[in-house]
Amino acid sequence: MSAPTIADRLRRRVVVLSPDPTLADQVAVGLGEGWEVERLEDPEALGEWHELLLRRFLVLDLDGGVYDPLEVVERIRLEYQINLPVFCVGGDQVLRGEVIASRADRALDREAFLELLPKIAAQFA
């Protein structure tokens, strides 16, 4: 494994874990210029903990249906033991409560998340 460069660490990169390409597009628009959005459909493609640390945050689609969002959050928090911000989008009130209990940072419906996204971009820039 090669060590990340300072340039790698300064890149403003975000991972969107979702089978829905529209969500990734909406995130890219909401973040604005200078952000890189990587959409993945499979949690295994997230990589190891040191690769995730090069991302500013993770957007986790709760409506994806092809993975268990609770397992994704638990993997990041318990297995990797990193504090990468995890913003969960969609799902119902029960699922949102469960991911928050599993230590996700926020869980919002899509409209509320997209409305909040410019503030998140400013905070993590």
Protein Blocks (a to p, Z undefined) as FASTA:
>chain_A
ZZddfklmmpccdddddfblklmmmmmmmnoghiacdddfbfklnopfklmmmpfbdcdd
fklopacfklmmmmmmmmnopabdcddeejjfklmmmmmmnopabdcdfklmmmmmmmmm
mmmZZ
